[in-house]
């Protein structure tokens, strides 16, 4: 089963995947789809064209191609990625915990102290590919706050399910959640 949708002017078929017995989602994946990545990055930048910000910030992994393309298109020389685990090259990493609809259990997001120091006092736009429960977005926001940054906007390609009702995010298109038979909940 798939869900047909148009985002950033492009039509795509999203496979419908089981998350729980009573919850199925349309899997939005930019990996390997250069045309979609470029178009979504362009339209995401339009959402913040009147916003004053210093850096873009996302969590790994599916949003990495998007944030990179946004930086390329906007001329930004730096962006930040919260990692799912500490890396050897991260000096004195800071971290927060979150729950995501697509990740089993609790996950931690990490940021090296060097990146945290660059974020301190700066205006940050949080970006994600899909906002659903808001767990990852909340964790990113907490990580930016822990680093001393100021979140000025929250953007996503898609707002899934109840996230469409949120007033604190901007997004390109809505994405419903599904029943086991592929019908919209």
N, C-alpha and C positions, 0 to 999 in steps of 0.2 A: 504494500500500500504506500502511496505517496500523497503529498499535499502540494498542489500547484499554487505558487505565489509569485508575485512581482515585487521586487525590491530594487531600488536604485535604477529603475527602468529596465531591469532584466528579469525574465521569467525563469524560474527554477522549479524542479520537482524535488521536494524534501521527503526523504524516506521517513515513514512514521515508525518510531521505535518505542518499545516498552520500557518504562522507567519503574513502574509498580503495577500490581495487578489491575488497578483501576485508573492508571495514568499512562498515557502515551503522548510523546512529543514529536514534532516535526524537527528532524535533525538538520540544522543549518550549519554547513561546514564550508569555510572559504578555502581551506587547504587545497592547493592544486587548481583552484579556479581563479586564475589571474584576472580575467575579465570582471568577475564579480568583486574581487578584492579592490581593484582600481575604482570601479563605479561606487562601491559602498564607501570607500575612503573619501572620494570626492564629495559625496552627499553628506557624510558625517561632518566634514569640514564646513559645509554650508550651515549646519546647525549651530556652529560656534563662531561663525565669521564676525559677529558683532560682540563677542565675548573677549574680555581682556584676560589672557592667561599666559603663564610662563612655560608650562610643560604639559604633555599628554602622559597619561599613566594607565596601564592595564595590567591584568594578571595573565600568566601563561596558561594555556598554550594557544588555544584557537584564535585569540585576538592578535597574536604577534604579527602575522602578515598585514593585518589591517592597520595597526599602529605604525608599522614601518612605512607603509604606503602613505598614510596620512602625513607622517613626518616628511617624506620625500616630496609630496605634492605641496606642502605648506612651506618648505624650506627650513623646517626645524632641524637643528643640528643634534638635538638630544631628546630622548623620551625615556620613560621608565617602565620596567616590567617587574611586577611582583612575582617571585619565583616560588614554586611549590616545595622547594627544599633548599637548605643552605648549600652554597657552593664554596669550594676552596678559595676562590678569588674574592669572596665577600668578606671584607674586614668587619668583625664585630656585628653580625647581622641582627636586625630587629625583626620581630615577627608577630603575627596575629593568627587566630584560628577562625575558620568559617565552615559553613555547610553549604553545599551546592547541590542542585537537583541532579546534576549529571556526574557527581563524584560521590562514591560510597563513603560514608563515615565523615569524620572531621578532617579537614585539610588545613595545613598551615601555609601562610603566605609570608615570604621573606624578602627583605630588602637590605642590601649592604649598607653599612654605616656611611660609606663614601657617597652613595646615592642619597641616603637620608639627609646628609649634610647639605647636598645641593638643593633638596626640596624645601629645607627649612625656610619659612617666610615667603615661599613662592605660591603663586596661584596655579592650581592644578585642575585639569579636566580629566575626569575618570571616563574611560571608554571600555565597553565590553561588546562582544558580538551579540549575545542574547542575555536579556535580563528576565529572569523568571521569578524565583522566590526572593531575589535581592541579596542572598547570602554572600556571594562573591563581591558584589558591589559594596555591601556594608563592610566587608573585610578590607577591601581596598581603601575605603574611606578611613577606617580606623588606622590602617598602616600609614596613610598620608598624615593623619593627625598626630600619630606617634612620632613621625619624623619632623613635625612642626610645620607642615604645609597647610594650605587653605584650599579646600575643595570649592571650586566656583561653578562647576557644572558636571552633569552626569549624562552621558550619551551612549546609545547602543544602536546596532543595526535593527534588532527586533525586540519588542516587548511581548513576552509570552504570558498567556493566561491573565491572571489578576494584575500583573505588572503594567498592563495597559491603562489601569486606572490611576497609577501613580502620577502625582503632579510635580515630583522632583526630578524627573528624567525626561529627556528628549530621545525620540527614536524615529527610525525611518519607516517602519511598518509594523503592524500588529501580527502576532502569530498565535493562533488558538492552541489549546491543548485538546487531546482526542480521547475518545472511548476506544475499547479494544477492537471494535468493528470499523474504526477509521472515521467515524462521525465526530463532528465537533462537539465538545462538552458544553 
